[in-house]
Amino acid sequence: MAALTHPLCVRIDKKIFPAVGGRKQNLVLEGIAFDVEPGSFVVITGPSGCGKSTMLNIIAGLDEDYEGTINFGVDAAPRVAFVFQTPRLLPWRTVYENIALVLPEGDPRLANIPELLERVGLTSAAAAYPEMISLGMQRRVALARAFVLEPQFLLMDEPFVSLDDPTAQALRELLVKLWSSRPTTVLFVTHDRAESVMLATRILRLSDGSASIAQDVAVPLSVADRTDRAKVLAEQHRIFGDG
Amino acid sequence: MLQAVKAPAKQRFKLGRIGWSLVSLLALVALWEVAALIAQSRYLPGPWTVVEVMIREAKAGELWTNIAATLIRVAFSFVIAMFIGAAIGLALGRFQGADRFFDSWLIFFLNLPALVIIVLCYIWFGLTEVAAITAVAVNKIPNVAVTMREGARNLSRDLEEMAHVYRFGWWKTLRHVTVPQLAPFFAAAARSGLALVWKIVLVVEAFGRSEGVGYQLNIAFQLFDVPMILAYALAFIVVVQIIEMAILQPLMARANKWRR
């Protein structure tokens, strides 16, 4: 499919969680407005509970109870893939089936699955059921499922949380490689600052109190720079004032 | 190494279990034999007398025609009850308003005695096959509905969202996301359903049918023919056990192979 030419326009005027039980109603997001250029890698960061995941759910169309508009800038329905905080695999389908199911039957992209499994190191687990493999492996299946779709928009909600460091790092490098090899727009939620600098071309920082965007900065690193620990640290220091 | 040690242990346990049920069944038969010897009554025949009656009835063909008639009724009312009960249960589990409204109806039907349903069906629809099967199905539907409602309430929101984002469409979602989640509830309803349905079918037959195991038991009751009663009861227990082991258990095993 052709690369996108129009930006994704996100306008969330107001998102409220209604009062439930003894809890008061909660204003989660207010006055959120930003455009995402095609092919950019936008990391949304901020303290936990600031509405990052809620925002991603709204963009994905999973939460329609908000004031505002999401415009993908494409005529037809965009191809969206979502890597959730938990793998969300079908436990009664094998690793291979979980990946193949997101494609229509007979789709030519089915032929890419073996290579993709190889890249995430799951070739020998193709016939296993998700409950029989480790959480780290399940997360890699969830990644492969998102990648096989060759999505125009890739939404990721802390996909590498609770993984050991080398695994997470390897997966981040894989993600950068896949993103740079294909025109994909990525929205990536994390609270890990080093991770955000390593991946992002642009960082949106949500503030805790006002439920809005506190900071919007570009990250001018090349693909090669992103695997360079020192450069990532320097950039992190520049943006967050720490490191 | 660990595998090699574990496997025989498991095997020994399995053999032990079959061995135990054999021993306990034999003990039951022995107890029966002793009781019959002490009682020396035509109302408590020994095991061998019962088996002789069973063989005689089987040779005459009576046993088979009656069991077949009963099994057909069991099959029809079972399928109807599972289908309608599942539909009602899923609707109640999905739509809270409907659940709130119909919950008391469900409790009413759950507590309506089987006998009342049977008698009313025969009075309203006459002594017909339709009335018989309706009566059995109506008895079973509330149970299926309650179990399936529980299943529908437990459907994973996470997986539903995943299917939505990846545009599974309704058929793919039903087949790969919804049905596998409901399968254990359906299996539970089916197993308890089979046990309930065949018992109620016998009552329905005793009341208003002119063939079937229930009808035969009713005749035997009027003649105080205890060997006949026990012969039919035993034959039917064997048939139901075969259905359970040959059809239901393999199906369950297949549906559960993904579990750890």
Chai-1 contact restraints between the chains, C-beta under 6 A:
chainA,res_idxA,chainB,res_idxB,connection_type,confidence,min_distance_angstrom,max_distance_angstrom,comment,restraint_id
A,A60,B,V165,contact,1.0,0.0,6.0,A-B,restraint_1
A,L62,B,E161,contact,1.0,0.0,6.0,A-B,restraint_2
A,F82,B,V165,contact,1.0,0.0,6.0,A-B,restraint_3
A,R88,B,D158,contact,1.0,0.0,6.0,A-B,restraint_4
A,R88,B,M162,contact,1.0,0.0,6.0,A-B,restraint_5
A,P91,B,W258,contact,1.0,0.0,6.0,A-B,restraint_6
A,W92,B,P180,contact,1.0,0.0,6.0,A-B,restraint_7
A,W92,B,W258,contact,1.0,0.0,6.0,A-B,restraint_8
A,L101,B,H176,contact,1.0,0.0,6.0,A-B,restraint_9
A,V102,B,Y166,contact,1.0,0.0,6.0,A-B,restraint_10
A,Y129,B,W258,contact,1.0,0.0,6.0,A-B,restraint_11
A,E131,B,R260,contact,1.0,0.0,6.0,A-B,restraint_12
